[in-house]
Amino acid sequence: MEKSNGIAIKLKNKTAIVTGGSLGIGAGIALKLAECGANVVVNYRKHKEEAEQIAAKVEEFGGKALVFQADISSFADAGKMVEKTLSEFGSIDILVNNAGINWDGVIWKMTEEQWDSVINVNLKGYFNFIRAVAPLFREQKSGKIINVTSINGMRGKFGQTNYAASKAGIIGLTKTVARELGKYSVNVNAVAPGLIETDMMKNADEVVREKAMTEIIIKRFGQTEDVANLVAFLSSDLSRHITGEVIKVDGGQYI
């Protein structure tokens, strides 16, 4: 159970699904939720070994873990994963839509495949899982949905038409679903990271890193736990009166 300034984030006996939970931000979120007491279902597409390692760490915190391979762009896969979670744990309380891809290119060179691939994972994938849990959350009159978007969905970024459009779409999706599910006591929010120092970003071109640092006003790269801490808060009862929000985790990079 995580404490901050004497305030405890309590997720004991809660069950969370984290898409893309095997690596990077998703792995950090899965571990933080487990640290706060939750059972965690770790979704992966390719990285089975890494997903199993995260699941083992979840169990070290005392929670239960389930590893599930699914292509989040598949409506059927999302439904199967939700059904499996219910059969294993008996309930679902938290959905964290995190899995995403990028396939960059300027608009005059971008192919239809590049566009469709990114939109199908980053936007349709989020719809697939929200659609799968929405009837359950309506019936139980509770639930937390947290969607990971990006500051580039708010401002755009050169060479990322497909990615920025998908992340902007997630913001519209978040606000609309918050309106639709609010009367059922379901909170729906989005977090918008800036540059977060995942393993992939650590290996990025130094020019990219230097340019990002010029934008970050507190002059430090974000860490996965910076995003995970916010997701844990939004997953808890501490955020019961917050919905339809998009909260940046970017060290002032958007400013």
N, C-alpha and C positions, 0 to 999 in steps of 0.2 A: 504494500500500500504506500503510494507516494505521498509525501507531505511537502507543502510549500508554505512557509510562514504560518505554520500551525494548522493549515487547512488541508484536510485529507481528501484525496480523490479515491472514492470507494467504488470498486467494480466487482466486488466479491459475488460469485454465483451468476454473474452476467456472462453471456456468450457473444463473442464478436467474430464476424467474418472480416478478414482483411485480404482484399485482392492484391495480387502482386506482392505478397508478404514474404518472399524469400530473399529479397535483396534490397539494399538502399533504404529509402524512406519507409517503404512498406515493412521491412524487417524491423526497423526502429520502432514503428508504430505497434507492431505485434508484440514486441518485448515490453514496451511501456504499458500496454493494456494488461499484459500478464503480470507485470510488477504491481499493478493496481488491483490485482485479484481476479481478472477475467479469464475465462476459458477462451481459447483462440483457435479459429480455423484459418490455416495458412494456405492461401491459394498460390499456385505456381503454374507456369506453362512449360518451361524448359528446365528450370533449375531445381530438380528434385532433391539432390543432395543438400543444397543450401536450405531448402524448405524444411527438410528433416532436421537439420541442425537448429533452425529457429524453433521448431516444435519441441525439441529436446530442452532448449533453454526455457521455453514457456513452462514446461513441466517442472523445471528446477524452481520456478517461482511458486509452485504448488497448484497451478491450474491444470486443466486438461487441454490437450492439443489434438488437432486433426489436420492432416496434410491432404490437400485435394488438388489434383491436376484438372485444370479447366481452361479452355480458351474463352476469355471473357466476352469476345465478340460474338460468341455463340449463345443465342437465346436458350437453346436446349441445355447447354452446359451449365449456365447460370441456374436454371431450374433444378437440375440434378444436384448441384452443390448445396443449394438451400434445402432440398429434401434430405440429403445426407446429413446435413448439420442438425436438422430437426430430429432425425431418427437417432443420432448419436447423443445429442445433448438435451433434447426435449423442448428447447426454446432458442430463440434468437433475439437479442436485445440491441445489438449494435452492428451496423454495416459501415465499413470503411472502404469506399471505392478509391483505390489508389493506383492500380495497374495502368500503365500507359507506355506508349512508344513514341519515338520521333523518327521522321524520315525527311530530312530537310532538302529544300531546293527553292530557288526563286520561282516566282509564279510563271514566268515565260518558259521555264524548263520542266516544271513539275508534271509528272505523269498522272494519268487517272489512277494507276495502281498506288502511287504514293499517297494521293488524296484519300482514296477509299480505305487503304490499310489503316491510316492514322485515325480517320473519323470512326471507323468500325470498332477499333479498340478503345480509343480515348473517350468517345461520346456514346456510341451505341452500347459499348460494354457497361457503362454506368447505368444506362437505361435498363439493360437486361437484368442487372441485380436489384435495382430499385423496384422494377416491376415484379420480380420474384418475391420480395419480402413485403411489399405494400399490403397485400391482403391480410397477411399475418399481423402486421403492425396495426392495421385498422381494427382487426378483431380483438387484439389484446389491449388496444388503446394505450400503447406505449411503444417507444423505439427511438433510436438515435441513428441518423444517417449523416455521415461526414464524407464529403466529396473533395478529393484533392485536385485542385485546379492549378493555376500558375499566374504569376503577375503578367506573363506574356499573353495570357488570355484577356487581360485588362488593358494592355497597352500596345499589343502587337510586337512582332520582332522580325527584322529582315531575314528572309530565307525560311521562315516558318509559317507560311500561310495556312497549311493544313493543321499544324500543331496549335497555333494561336486560335484558329477558328474552333477547333475541338474544345480547347480550354475555355473559350468564351461561351460556347454552347453549354458547358457544364455549369456555368454561372446561371444562365437562364433556366436550365433544368432544376438547379437547386432551389431557386426562388419560386418556381412554379409548384414543385412538389411540396415545398414548405407550406404554400397556400392550401394545397389540396389535402394534406395530411394533418394540418395544424389542429383541426377540431377533434382529432383522435389522439391528441397529446403526443404527437410525434415531432421531434425536433429535426430539422434538416438544415445543415450548414455546410459551408465550403471553406477550405483553407487554401491560401494562395502563396506557396513558397516562392522566394527568389532563388538565387543560386545557393544550393545546398551541397556541401562537400561530401558527396557519396564517392564510392570507389571509382565510378566512371568519371566523375568530375575531377578527381585528383589526378587523373591521367590526361585531362584535357590540355589542349594547346595553351601554352603560357600566355599568349596574346589574349585568348578568350578570358582567362582568369584575371589578367591585369585589367582588362576593360571592365569586367564585372566589379572589380574592387573599386574602381573609380566611381561607380554608381552607388556603392553601399556606404551610407553615411556613418555607420558605427565602425567601419573598417575591420570587419571580421567576416569570414565566410560562415554561413549558417551550417549547423550540424543537424544530423537526422533527429537528435533528441529535441531540438528546438521545435520542429514540426510535431513530433510525437507528444510532447508535453501539451500542446494546444489540442491535439486530437483527444487525448485522455480527458482533458477538461470538458470538451464538447460531448464526450461520451458519458459523462457523469451527471448526477442530479444537480451539480453546481451550476450547470448551464440550462436549467429547466425553462428559463424565460428568454432564451436566445434562440431565434430561428430565422431562416432566410438570409443569414449574414454571410459575407465573404470577408474573411480575416486574413490579412497579409502577414507572412512570416518571412521578412526579407531584409531586416536591418536597415530599412529606409531606402532600399534599392529602387522602389517604384517612384518615390518622391523625386 
